[in-house]
Amino acid sequence: MNNKKLLGYVMVGIGFAGLGAMVACQKQVEPAPAPAPPVMPAPVAVAVPADPATALLTQSLNDAGGKPQQLAQFKGKPVLVNFWAPWCGPCVKEMPELSSLSTELKAKNINVIGIGIDTPTNILEFTSKYKIAYPIYVGGMGATDLARAFGNANGSLPYTVLIGADGKVVKTYLGILKFDELRKDLVAL
């Protein structure tokens, strides 16, 4: 290779190296845009109704089959509301006895309803497997807030609320029902 060609290649290489260094320096000199501050979601305010029984009876919830039902149909009647979930062992354990009790209570014009805290699919699958004599409604995860409004601070399940015909909460039951105690409370209605 001839010295002139070699010198030409070296010069071109030095030119490219110089150009690269110049571009690199310019990039370092330009201030980098400041990262955007993280956007924090606004706190969600959960409205706790002053009268959760009235709030409950103004709602419409889908039944296990997906058909919307007005809970106002229970207004002016005593109602036992059982918050439950298909994955909750104690909930499932108490359901057969609660189902049997609901049949007895129907003759006394006392209603039993279940509000499931799970997806519509899981609740439908559960109710298809097990025959339950009382209406089951899909509350989804939002039903946890409703149970909290009734005094269930920890969101534990099962949680049952006895509401009198006057729309006032008579008593709440945390955990698996003690049916002897519940029957005494029902007699007092």
SULDA-V172235 format. One line per field, one symbol per residue. phi: phi as a letter, one per 30 degrees, with the letter a starting at -180 (. if undefined). psi: psi as a letter, one per 40 degrees, with the letter a starting at -180 (. if undefined). burial: 1 if it has 9 or more other ideal C-beta (glycine too) atoms within 8 Angstrom, else 0. A space follows every 50 residues. Layout:
# SULDA-V172235
phi = ???
psi = ???
burial = ???
This chain:
# SULDA-V172235
phi = .ddddddddddddddddddddddddddddddddddddddcddddccdcdd bddddddcdbbddddjddbddddcdibdbcccdbbddceddddddddddd dddddedcicccbccdcadedddddddddcdcdcdccccidddddddddd jdecidbdbbbccdddicddabbcjddcddddddddddd
psi = iidddddddddddddddddddddddddddhhihhihihhhiihhhhhhid gdddddeeihiiideehhhheeeeheiihhhhhiidehdddddedddddd dddddddefhihihhhgaiddddddddddhhheihhiheaddddddddde egdefiiihihhhideeihdiihhahihddddddddde.
burial = 00000100000000000000000000000000000000000000000000 01111110001111000010100100111111111101011101101111 11001100011111111101011111100001010111110011011111 010000111111110010110110001000111011001
